[in-house]
Amino acid sequence: MREGEYALFGFGEAGIVSGREPDGDTQIRVGSISKTFTGFALALTVATGSTALTDPV
């Protein structure tokens, strides 16, 4: 989010056969990337001092 607006970037192909570029309506399976996102979000809160790795969850 930048200055109150969201930016959408698509890379690769939305369909192997069609070769269509991804857009705002493209549904992407999240899979294991959610673990990476969660780890990054936690690291960010630790870096800003909002939480500590030793805090209970």
CHARMM-style PDB file with segment names, atoms N, HN, CA, C and O in Angstrom:
ATOM      1  N   MET     1       0.848  -1.160   0.000  1.00  0.00      PROA
ATOM      2  CA  MET     1       0.000   0.000   0.000  1.00  0.00      PROA
ATOM      3  C   MET     1       0.895   1.225   0.000  1.00  0.00      PROA
ATOM      4  O   MET     1       1.831   1.332   0.792  1.00  0.00      PROA
ATOM      5  N   ARG     2       0.597   2.127  -0.884  1.00  0.00      PROA
ATOM      6  HN  ARG     2      -0.164   2.040  -1.528  1.00  0.00      PROA
ATOM      7  CA  ARG     2       1.402   3.338  -0.993  1.00  0.00      PROA
ATOM      8  C   ARG     2       0.473   4.527  -1.127  1.00  0.00      PROA
ATOM      9  O   ARG     2      -0.332   4.591  -2.057  1.00  0.00      PROA
ATOM     10  N   GLU     3       0.579   5.467  -0.203  1.00  0.00      PROA
ATOM     11  HN  GLU     3       1.232   5.415   0.552  1.00  0.00      PROA
ATOM     12  CA  GLU     3      -0.250   6.666  -0.217  1.00  0.00      PROA
ATOM     13  C   GLU     3      -1.743   6.329  -0.321  1.00  0.00      PROA
ATOM     14  O   GLU     3      -2.491   6.986  -1.045  1.00  0.00      PROA
ATOM     15  N   GLY     4      -2.158   5.299   0.413  1.00  0.00      PROA
ATOM     16  HN  GLY     4      -1.551   4.765   1.001  1.00  0.00      PROA
ATOM     17  CA  GLY     4      -3.563   4.920   0.444  1.00  0.00      PROA
ATOM     18  C   GLY     4      -4.047   4.104  -0.735  1.00  0.00      PROA
ATOM     19  O   GLY     4      -5.239   3.807  -0.824  1.00  0.00      PROA
ATOM     20  N   GLU     5      -3.154   3.731  -1.650  1.00  0.00      PROA
ATOM     21  HN  GLU     5      -2.187   3.973  -1.578  1.00  0.00      PROA
ATOM     22  CA  GLU     5      -3.548   2.934  -2.810  1.00  0.00      PROA
ATOM     23  C   GLU     5      -2.775   1.629  -2.826  1.00  0.00      PROA
ATOM     24  O   GLU     5      -1.604   1.581  -2.449  1.00  0.00      PROA
ATOM     25  N   TYR     6      -3.438   0.576  -3.264  1.00  0.00      PROA
ATOM     26  HN  TYR     6      -4.389   0.615  -3.571  1.00  0.00      PROA
ATOM     27  CA  TYR     6      -2.796  -0.725  -3.375  1.00  0.00      PROA
ATOM     28  C   TYR     6      -2.200  -0.887  -4.762  1.00  0.00      PROA
ATOM     29  O   TYR     6      -2.740  -0.389  -5.749  1.00  0.00      PROA
ATOM     30  N   ALA     7      -1.095  -1.582  -4.819  1.00  0.00      PROA
ATOM     31  HN  ALA     7      -0.656  -1.987  -4.017  1.00  0.00      PROA
ATOM     32  CA  ALA     7      -0.460  -1.881  -6.101  1.00  0.00      PROA
ATOM     33  C   ALA     7      -0.537  -3.386  -6.322  1.00  0.00      PROA
ATOM     34  O   ALA     7      -0.341  -4.168  -5.392  1.00  0.00      PROA
ATOM     35  N   LEU     8      -0.817  -3.780  -7.530  1.00  0.00      PROA
ATOM     36  HN  LEU     8      -0.976  -3.145  -8.286  1.00  0.00      PROA
ATOM     37  CA  LEU     8      -0.915  -5.189  -7.877  1.00  0.00      PROA
ATOM     38  C   LEU     8       0.105  -5.494  -8.942  1.00  0.00      PROA
ATOM     39  O   LEU     8       0.137  -4.846  -9.988  1.00  0.00      PROA
ATOM     40  N   PHE     9       0.936  -6.475  -8.680  1.00  0.00      PROA
ATOM     41  HN  PHE     9       0.910  -7.001  -7.829  1.00  0.00      PROA
ATOM     42  CA  PHE     9       1.934  -6.885  -9.646  1.00  0.00      PROA
ATOM     43  C   PHE     9       1.758  -8.361  -9.927  1.00  0.00      PROA
ATOM     44  O   PHE     9       1.620  -9.159  -9.000  1.00  0.00      PROA
ATOM     45  N   GLY    10       1.761  -8.724 -11.163  1.00  0.00      PROA
ATOM     46  HN  GLY    10       1.873  -8.076 -11.916  1.00  0.00      PROA
ATOM     47  CA  GLY    10       1.648 -10.120 -11.545  1.00  0.00      PROA
ATOM     48  C   GLY    10       2.852 -10.542 -12.356  1.00  0.00      PROA
ATOM     49  O   GLY    10       3.293  -9.830 -13.259  1.00  0.00      PROA
ATOM     50  N   PHE    11       3.369 -11.687 -12.031  1.00  0.00      PROA
ATOM     51  HN  PHE    11       3.011 -12.265 -11.298  1.00  0.00      PROA
ATOM     52  CA  PHE    11       4.519 -12.203 -12.746  1.00  0.00      PROA
ATOM     53  C   PHE    11       4.205 -13.614 -13.222  1.00  0.00      PROA
ATOM     54  O   PHE    11       3.469 -14.348 -12.564  1.00  0.00      PROA
ATOM     55  N   GLY    12       4.751 -13.982 -14.338  1.00  0.00      PROA
ATOM     56  HN  GLY    12       5.350 -13.386 -14.873  1.00  0.00      PROA
ATOM     57  CA  GLY    12       4.554 -15.331 -14.834  1.00  0.00      PROA
ATOM     58  C   GLY    12       3.301 -15.434 -15.674  1.00  0.00      PROA
ATOM     59  O   GLY    12       2.917 -14.496 -16.373  1.00  0.00      PROA
ATOM     60  N   GLU    13       2.676 -16.584 -15.591  1.00  0.00      PROA
ATOM     61  HN  GLU    13       2.987 -17.346 -15.023  1.00  0.00      PROA
ATOM     62  CA  GLU    13       1.480 -16.855 -16.383  1.00  0.00      PROA
ATOM     63  C   GLU    13       0.356 -17.315 -15.476  1.00  0.00      PROA
ATOM     64  O   GLU    13       0.580 -18.049 -14.513  1.00  0.00      PROA
ATOM     65  N   ALA    14      -0.849 -16.881 -15.789  1.00  0.00      PROA
ATOM     66  HN  ALA    14      -1.030 -16.285 -16.571  1.00  0.00      PROA
ATOM     67  CA  ALA    14      -2.018 -17.304 -15.018  1.00  0.00      PROA
ATOM     68  C   ALA    14      -2.458 -18.700 -15.430  1.00  0.00      PROA
ATOM     69  O   ALA    14      -3.099 -19.408 -14.653  1.00  0.00      PROA
ATOM     70  N   GLY    15      -2.118 -19.095 -16.640  1.00  0.00      PROA
ATOM     71  HN  GLY    15      -1.597 -18.520 -17.272  1.00  0.00      PROA
ATOM     72  CA  GLY    15      -2.460 -20.425 -17.133  1.00  0.00      PROA
ATOM     73  C   GLY    15      -1.351 -20.955 -18.019  1.00  0.00      PROA
ATOM     74  O   GLY    15      -0.868 -20.251 -18.907  1.00  0.00      PROA
ATOM     75  N   ILE    16      -0.949 -22.179 -17.784  1.00  0.00      PROA
ATOM     76  HN  ILE    16      -1.340 -22.751 -17.063  1.00  0.00      PROA
ATOM     77  CA  ILE    16       0.140 -22.763 -18.569  1.00  0.00      PROA
ATOM     78  C   ILE    16      -0.238 -22.851 -20.038  1.00  0.00      PROA
ATOM     79  O   ILE    16       0.573 -22.540 -20.911  1.00  0.00      PROA
ATOM     80  N   VAL    17      -1.457 -23.271 -20.313  1.00  0.00      PROA
ATOM     81  HN  VAL    17      -2.115 -23.523 -19.605  1.00  0.00      PROA
ATOM     82  CA  VAL    17      -1.885 -23.446 -21.701  1.00  0.00      PROA
ATOM     83  C   VAL    17      -2.199 -22.102 -22.356  1.00  0.00      PROA
ATOM     84  O   VAL    17      -1.793 -21.854 -23.492  1.00  0.00      PROA
ATOM     85  N   SER    18      -2.918 -21.241 -21.649  1.00  0.00      PROA
ATOM     86  HN  SER    18      -3.248 -21.442 -20.727  1.00  0.00      PROA
ATOM     87  CA  SER    18      -3.354 -19.972 -22.240  1.00  0.00      PROA
ATOM     88  C   SER    18      -2.228 -18.948 -22.325  1.00  0.00      PROA
ATOM     89  O   SER    18      -2.211 -18.131 -23.245  1.00  0.00      PROA
ATOM     90  N   GLY    19      -1.288 -18.977 -21.384  1.00  0.00      PROA
ATOM     91  HN  GLY    19      -1.302 -19.641 -20.636  1.00  0.00      PROA
ATOM     92  CA  GLY    19      -0.221 -17.989 -21.359  1.00  0.00      PROA
ATOM     93  C   GLY    19      -0.693 -16.610 -20.923  1.00  0.00      PROA
ATOM     94  O   GLY    19       0.042 -15.630 -21.044  1.00  0.00      PROA
ATOM     95  N   ARG    20      -1.923 -16.536 -20.416  1.00  0.00      PROA
ATOM     96  HN  ARG    20      -2.519 -17.332 -20.318  1.00  0.00      PROA
ATOM     97  CA  ARG    20      -2.506 -15.269 -19.972  1.00  0.00      PROA
ATOM     98  C   ARG    20      -1.753 -14.735 -18.770  1.00  0.00      PROA
ATOM     99  O   ARG    20      -1.368 -15.495 -17.882  1.00  0.00      PROA
ATOM    100  N   GLU    21      -1.540 -13.413 -18.743  1.00  0.00      PROA
ATOM    101  HN  GLU    21      -1.853 -12.795 -19.465  1.00  0.00      PROA
ATOM    102  CA  GLU    21      -0.872 -12.785 -17.607  1.00  0.00      PROA
ATOM    103  C   GLU    21      -1.841 -12.689 -16.434  1.00  0.00      PROA
ATOM    104  O   GLU    21      -3.037 -12.491 -16.643  1.00  0.00      PROA
ATOM    105  N   PRO    22      -1.342 -12.827 -15.194  1.00  0.00      PROA
ATOM    106  CA  PRO    22      -2.213 -12.695 -14.027  1.00  0.00      PROA
ATOM    107  C   PRO    22      -2.724 -11.266 -13.876  1.00  0.00      PROA
ATOM    108  O   PRO    22      -2.033 -10.310 -14.225  1.00  0.00      PROA
ATOM    109  N   ASP    23      -3.940 -11.132 -13.352  1.00  0.00      PROA
ATOM    110  HN  ASP    23      -4.501 -11.909 -13.068  1.00  0.00      PROA
ATOM    111  CA  ASP    23      -4.517  -9.813 -13.105  1.00  0.00      PROA
ATOM    112  C   ASP    23      -5.174  -9.823 -11.728  1.00  0.00      PROA
ATOM    113  O   ASP    23      -4.990 -10.771 -10.964  1.00  0.00      PROA
ATOM    114  N   GLY    24      -5.917  -8.809 -11.409  1.00  0.00      PROA
ATOM    115  HN  GLY    24      -6.066  -8.038 -12.029  1.00  0.00      PROA
ATOM    116  CA  GLY    24      -6.554  -8.682 -10.099  1.00  0.00      PROA
ATOM    117  C   GLY    24      -7.583  -9.747  -9.796  1.00  0.00      PROA
ATOM    118  O   GLY    24      -7.918  -9.959  -8.631  1.00  0.00      PROA
ATOM    119  N   ASP    25      -8.097 -10.430 -10.818  1.00  0.00      PROA
ATOM    120  HN  ASP    25      -7.824 -10.258 -11.765  1.00  0.00      PROA
ATOM    121  CA  ASP    25      -9.091 -11.480 -10.621  1.00  0.00      PROA
ATOM    122  C   ASP    25      -8.496 -12.882 -10.623  1.00  0.00      PROA
ATOM    123  O   ASP    25      -9.222 -13.858 -10.435  1.00  0.00      PROA
ATOM    124  N   THR    26      -7.197 -12.997 -10.832  1.00  0.00      PROA
ATOM    125  HN  THR    26      -6.607 -12.204 -10.985  1.00  0.00      PROA
ATOM    126  CA  THR    26      -6.548 -14.296 -10.892  1.00  0.00      PROA
ATOM    127  C   THR    26      -6.491 -14.918  -9.499  1.00  0.00      PROA
ATOM    128  O   THR    26      -6.030 -14.290  -8.546  1.00  0.00      PROA
ATOM    129  N   GLN    27      -6.961 -16.151  -9.394  1.00  0.00      PROA
ATOM    130  HN  GLN    27      -7.336 -16.661 -10.168  1.00  0.00      PROA
ATOM    131  CA  GLN    27      -6.901 -16.877  -8.127  1.00  0.00      PROA
ATOM    132  C   GLN    27      -5.642 -17.732  -8.129  1.00  0.00      PROA
ATOM    133  O   GLN    27      -5.393 -18.498  -9.060  1.00  0.00      PROA
ATOM    134  N   ILE    28      -4.855 -17.586  -7.070  1.00  0.00      PROA
ATOM    135  HN  ILE    28      -5.057 -16.964  -6.314  1.00  0.00      PROA
ATOM    136  CA  ILE    28      -3.597 -18.311  -6.969  1.00  0.00      PROA
ATOM    137  C   ILE    28      -3.631 -19.152  -5.710  1.00  0.00      PROA
ATOM    138  O   ILE    28      -4.010 -18.667  -4.644  1.00  0.00      PROA
ATOM    139  N   ARG    29      -3.239 -20.401  -5.828  1.00  0.00      PROA
ATOM    140  HN  ARG    29      -2.931 -20.795  -6.694  1.00  0.00      PROA
ATOM    141  CA  ARG    29      -3.173 -21.267  -4.660  1.00  0.00      PROA
ATOM    142  C   ARG    29      -2.030 -20.824  -3.773  1.00  0.00      PROA
ATOM    143  O   ARG    29      -0.904 -20.635  -4.235  1.00  0.00      PROA
ATOM    144  N   VAL    30      -2.327 -20.661  -2.504  1.00  0.00      PROA
ATOM    145  HN  VAL    30      -3.241 -20.814  -2.129  1.00  0.00      PROA
ATOM    146  CA  VAL    30      -1.347 -20.124  -1.573  1.00  0.00      PROA
ATOM    147  C   VAL    30      -0.293 -21.167  -1.225  1.00  0.00      PROA
ATOM    148  O   VAL    30       0.899 -20.859  -1.260  1.00  0.00      PROA
ATOM    149  N   GLY    31      -0.689 -22.373  -0.894  1.00  0.00      PROA
ATOM    150  HN  GLY    31      -1.657 -22.622  -0.866  1.00  0.00      PROA
ATOM    151  CA  GLY    31       0.266 -23.426  -0.566  1.00  0.00      PROA
ATOM    152  C   GLY    31       1.165 -23.053   0.590  1.00  0.00      PROA
ATOM    153  O   GLY    31       0.727 -22.440   1.563  1.00  0.00      PROA
ATOM    154  N   SER    32       2.420 -23.425   0.476  1.00  0.00      PROA
ATOM    155  HN  SER    32       2.776 -23.923  -0.315  1.00  0.00      PROA
ATOM    156  CA  SER    32       3.369 -23.229   1.566  1.00  0.00      PROA
ATOM    157  C   SER    32       3.870 -21.799   1.691  1.00  0.00      PROA
ATOM    158  O   SER    32       4.603 -21.499   2.633  1.00  0.00      PROA
ATOM    159  N   ILE    33       3.513 -20.926   0.799  1.00  0.00      PROA
ATOM    160  HN  ILE    33       2.918 -21.170   0.034  1.00  0.00      PROA
ATOM    161  CA  ILE    33       3.978 -19.538   0.881  1.00  0.00      PROA
ATOM    162  C   ILE    33       3.426 -18.846   2.116  1.00  0.00      PROA
ATOM    163  O   ILE    33       4.003 -17.864   2.583  1.00  0.00      PROA
ATOM    164  N   SER    34       2.309 -19.346   2.655  1.00  0.00      PROA
ATOM    165  HN  SER    34       1.841 -20.144   2.276  1.00  0.00      PROA
ATOM    166  CA  SER    34       1.742 -18.720   3.853  1.00  0.00      PROA
ATOM    167  C   SER    34       2.689 -18.840   5.043  1.00  0.00      PROA
ATOM    168  O   SER    34       2.695 -17.967   5.911  1.00  0.00      PROA
ATOM    169  N   LYS    35       3.489 -19.904   5.099  1.00  0.00      PROA
ATOM    170  HN  LYS    35       3.483 -20.613   4.394  1.00  0.00      PROA
ATOM    171  CA  LYS    35       4.471 -20.037   6.182  1.00  0.00      PROA
ATOM    172  C   LYS    35       5.544 -18.963   6.055  1.00  0.00      PROA
ATOM    173  O   LYS    35       5.965 -18.382   7.055  1.00  0.00      PROA
ATOM    174  N   THR    36       5.982 -18.700   4.842  1.00  0.00      PROA
ATOM    175  HN  THR    36       5.640 -19.172   4.029  1.00  0.00      PROA
ATOM    176  CA  THR    36       6.983 -17.657   4.603  1.00  0.00      PROA
ATOM    177  C   THR    36       6.428 -16.298   4.992  1.00  0.00      PROA
ATOM    178  O   THR    36       7.113 -15.507   5.640  1.00  0.00      PROA
ATOM    179  N   PHE    37       5.188 -16.023   4.598  1.00  0.00      PROA
ATOM    180  HN  PHE    37       4.632 -16.666   4.071  1.00  0.00      PROA
ATOM    181  CA  PHE    37       4.545 -14.748   4.916  1.00  0.00      PROA
ATOM    182  C   PHE    37       4.425 -14.570   6.425  1.00  0.00      PROA
ATOM    183  O   PHE    37       4.712 -13.494   6.950  1.00  0.00      PROA
ATOM    184  N   THR    38       4.001 -15.623   7.124  1.00  0.00      PROA
ATOM    185  HN  THR    38       3.767 -16.497   6.697  1.00  0.00      PROA
ATOM    186  CA  THR    38       3.849 -15.559   8.576  1.00  0.00      PROA
ATOM    187  C   THR    38       5.196 -15.315   9.253  1.00  0.00      PROA
ATOM    188  O   THR    38       5.290 -14.509  10.179  1.00  0.00      PROA
ATOM    189  N   GLY    39       6.230 -16.006   8.796  1.00  0.00      PROA
ATOM    190  HN  GLY    39       6.153 -16.661   8.044  1.00  0.00      PROA
ATOM    191  CA  GLY    39       7.571 -15.811   9.355  1.00  0.00      PROA
ATOM    192  C   GLY    39       8.072 -14.399   9.138  1.00  0.00      PROA
ATOM    193  O   GLY    39       8.665 -13.797  10.033  1.00  0.00      PROA
ATOM    194  N   PHE    40       7.832 -13.866   7.938  1.00  0.00      PROA
ATOM    195  HN  PHE    40       7.350 -14.355   7.211  1.00  0.00      PROA
ATOM    196  CA  PHE    40       8.251 -12.496   7.634  1.00  0.00      PROA
ATOM    197  C   PHE    40       7.496 -11.501   8.504  1.00  0.00      PROA
ATOM    198  O   PHE    40       8.092 -10.557   9.025  1.00  0.00      PROA
ATOM    199  N   ALA    41       6.203 -11.700   8.665  1.00  0.00      PROA
ATOM    200  HN  ALA    41       5.719 -12.466   8.242  1.00  0.00      PROA
ATOM    201  CA  ALA    41       5.396 -10.795   9.493  1.00  0.00      PROA
ATOM    202  C   ALA    41       5.879 -10.819  10.947  1.00  0.00      PROA
ATOM    203  O   ALA    41       5.963  -9.775  11.594  1.00  0.00      PROA
ATOM    204  N   LEU    42       6.192 -12.002  11.449  1.00  0.00      PROA
ATOM    205  HN  LEU    42       6.124 -12.849  10.923  1.00  0.00      PROA
ATOM    206  CA  LEU    42       6.710 -12.102  12.817  1.00  0.00      PROA
ATOM    207  C   LEU    42       8.066 -11.421  12.930  1.00  0.00      PROA
ATOM    208  O   LEU    42       8.316 -10.697  13.894  1.00  0.00      PROA
ATOM    209  N   ALA    43       8.944 -11.642  11.959  1.00  0.00      PROA
ATOM    210  HN  ALA    43       8.741 -12.230  11.176  1.00  0.00      PROA
ATOM    211  CA  ALA    43      10.266 -11.001  11.980  1.00  0.00      PROA
ATOM    212  C   ALA    43      10.134  -9.482  11.960  1.00  0.00      PROA
ATOM    213  O   ALA    43      10.904  -8.779  12.614  1.00  0.00      PROA
ATOM    214  N   LEU    44       9.168  -8.985  11.216  1.00  0.00      PROA
ATOM    215  HN  LEU    44       8.543  -9.556  10.684  1.00  0.00      PROA
ATOM    216  CA  LEU    44       8.954  -7.539  11.141  1.00  0.00      PROA
ATOM    217  C   LEU    44       8.512  -6.981  12.495  1.00  0.00      PROA
ATOM    218  O   LEU    44       8.979  -5.920  12.910  1.00  0.00      PROA
ATOM    219  N   THR    45       7.621  -7.687  13.180  1.00  0.00      PROA
ATOM    220  HN  THR    45       7.242  -8.548  12.843  1.00  0.00      PROA
ATOM    221  CA  THR    45       7.178  -7.211  14.493  1.00  0.00      PROA
ATOM    222  C   THR    45       8.300  -7.294  15.520  1.00  0.00      PROA
ATOM    223  O   THR    45       8.378  -6.460  16.422  1.00  0.00      PROA
ATOM    224  N   VAL    46       9.168  -8.295  15.389  1.00  0.00      PROA
ATOM    225  HN  VAL    46       9.104  -8.972  14.656  1.00  0.00      PROA
ATOM    226  CA  VAL    46      10.324  -8.392  16.294  1.00  0.00      PROA
ATOM    227  C   VAL    46      11.289  -7.245  16.015  1.00  0.00      PROA
ATOM    228  O   VAL    46      11.808  -6.628  16.945  1.00  0.00      PROA
ATOM    229  N   ALA    47      11.529  -6.960  14.742  1.00  0.00      PROA
ATOM    230  HN  ALA    47      11.108  -7.462  13.987  1.00  0.00      PROA
ATOM    231  CA  ALA    47      12.462  -5.894  14.367  1.00  0.00      PROA
ATOM    232  C   ALA    47      11.977  -4.519  14.826  1.00  0.00      PROA
ATOM    233  O   ALA    47      12.789  -3.655  15.157  1.00  0.00      PROA
ATOM    234  N   THR    48      10.672  -4.315  14.846  1.00  0.00      PROA
ATOM    235  HN  THR    48      10.013  -5.017  14.577  1.00  0.00      PROA
ATOM    236  CA  THR    48      10.138  -3.020  15.274  1.00  0.00      PROA
ATOM    237  C   THR    48       9.926  -2.947  16.782  1.00  0.00      PROA
ATOM    238  O   THR    48       9.557  -1.898  17.310  1.00  0.00      PROA
ATOM    239  N   GLY    49      10.160  -4.063  17.477  1.00  0.00      PROA
ATOM    240  HN  GLY    49      10.459  -4.915  17.048  1.00  0.00      PROA
ATOM    241  CA  GLY    49      10.021  -4.087  18.931  1.00  0.00      PROA
ATOM    242  C   GLY    49       8.609  -4.323  19.417  1.00  0.00      PROA
ATOM    243  O   GLY    49       8.347  -4.198  20.614  1.00  0.00      PROA
ATOM    244  N   SER    50       7.694  -4.660  18.529  1.00  0.00      PROA
ATOM    245  HN  SER    50       7.907  -4.761  17.557  1.00  0.00      PROA
ATOM    246  CA  SER    50       6.303  -4.887  18.912  1.00  0.00      PROA
ATOM    247  C   SER    50       6.119  -6.203  19.653  1.00  0.00      PROA
ATOM    248  O   SER    50       5.183  -6.353  20.438  1.00  0.00      PROA
ATOM    249  N   THR    51       7.004  -7.147  19.404  1.00  0.00      PROA
ATOM    250  HN  THR    51       7.764  -7.025  18.765  1.00  0.00      PROA
ATOM    251  CA  THR    51       6.920  -8.460  20.039  1.00  0.00      PROA
ATOM    252  C   THR    51       8.323  -9.037  20.158  1.00  0.00      PROA
ATOM    253  O   THR    51       9.278  -8.513  19.585  1.00  0.00      PROA
ATOM    254  N   ALA    52       8.429 -10.105  20.898  1.00  0.00      PROA
ATOM    255  HN  ALA    52       7.653 -10.531  21.364  1.00  0.00      PROA
ATOM    256  CA  ALA    52       9.715 -10.815  21.037  1.00  0.00      PROA
ATOM    257  C   ALA    52       9.491 -12.279  20.696  1.00  0.00      PROA
ATOM    258  O   ALA    52       8.384 -12.794  20.854  1.00  0.00      PROA
ATOM    259  N   LEU    53      10.521 -12.942  20.236  1.00  0.00      PROA
ATOM    260  HN  LEU    53      11.421 -12.524  20.108  1.00  0.00      PROA
ATOM    261  CA  LEU    53      10.393 -14.346  19.870  1.00  0.00      PROA
ATOM    262  C   LEU    53      10.069 -15.220  21.087  1.00  0.00      PROA
ATOM    263  O   LEU    53       9.597 -16.348  20.939  1.00  0.00      PROA
ATOM    264  N   THR    54      10.323 -14.701  22.267  1.00  0.00      PROA
ATOM    265  HN  THR    54      10.707 -13.785  22.387  1.00  0.00      PROA
ATOM    266  CA  THR    54      10.043 -15.451  23.488  1.00  0.00      PROA
ATOM    267  C   THR    54       8.637 -15.206  24.028  1.00  0.00      PROA
ATOM    268  O   THR    54       8.247 -15.825  25.018  1.00  0.00      PROA
ATOM    269  N   ASP    55       7.863 -14.310  23.396  1.00  0.00      PROA
ATOM    270  HN  ASP    55       8.179 -13.807  22.592  1.00  0.00      PROA
ATOM    271  CA  ASP    55       6.488 -14.054  23.839  1.00  0.00      PROA
ATOM    272  C   ASP    55       5.618 -15.287  23.609  1.00  0.00      PROA
ATOM    273  O   ASP    55       5.769 -15.973  22.598  1.00  0.00      PROA
ATOM    274  N   PRO    56       4.705 -15.574  24.547  1.00  0.00      PROA
ATOM    275  CA  PRO    56       3.794 -16.703  24.332  1.00  0.00      PROA
ATOM    276  C   PRO    56       2.790 -16.379  23.224  1.00  0.00      PROA
ATOM    277  O   PRO    56       2.426 -15.225  23.001  1.00  0.00      PROA
ATOM    278  N   VAL    57       2.363 -17.430  22.546  1.00  0.00      PROA
ATOM    279  HN  VAL    57       2.659 -18.368  22.727  1.00  0.00      PROA
ATOM    280  CA  VAL    57       1.354 -17.251  21.483  1.00  0.00      PROA
ATOM    281  C   VAL    57       0.046 -17.868  21.891  1.00  0.00      PROA
ATOM    282  OT1 VAL    57      -0.922 -17.820  21.133  1.00  0.00      PROA
TER     283      VAL     57
END
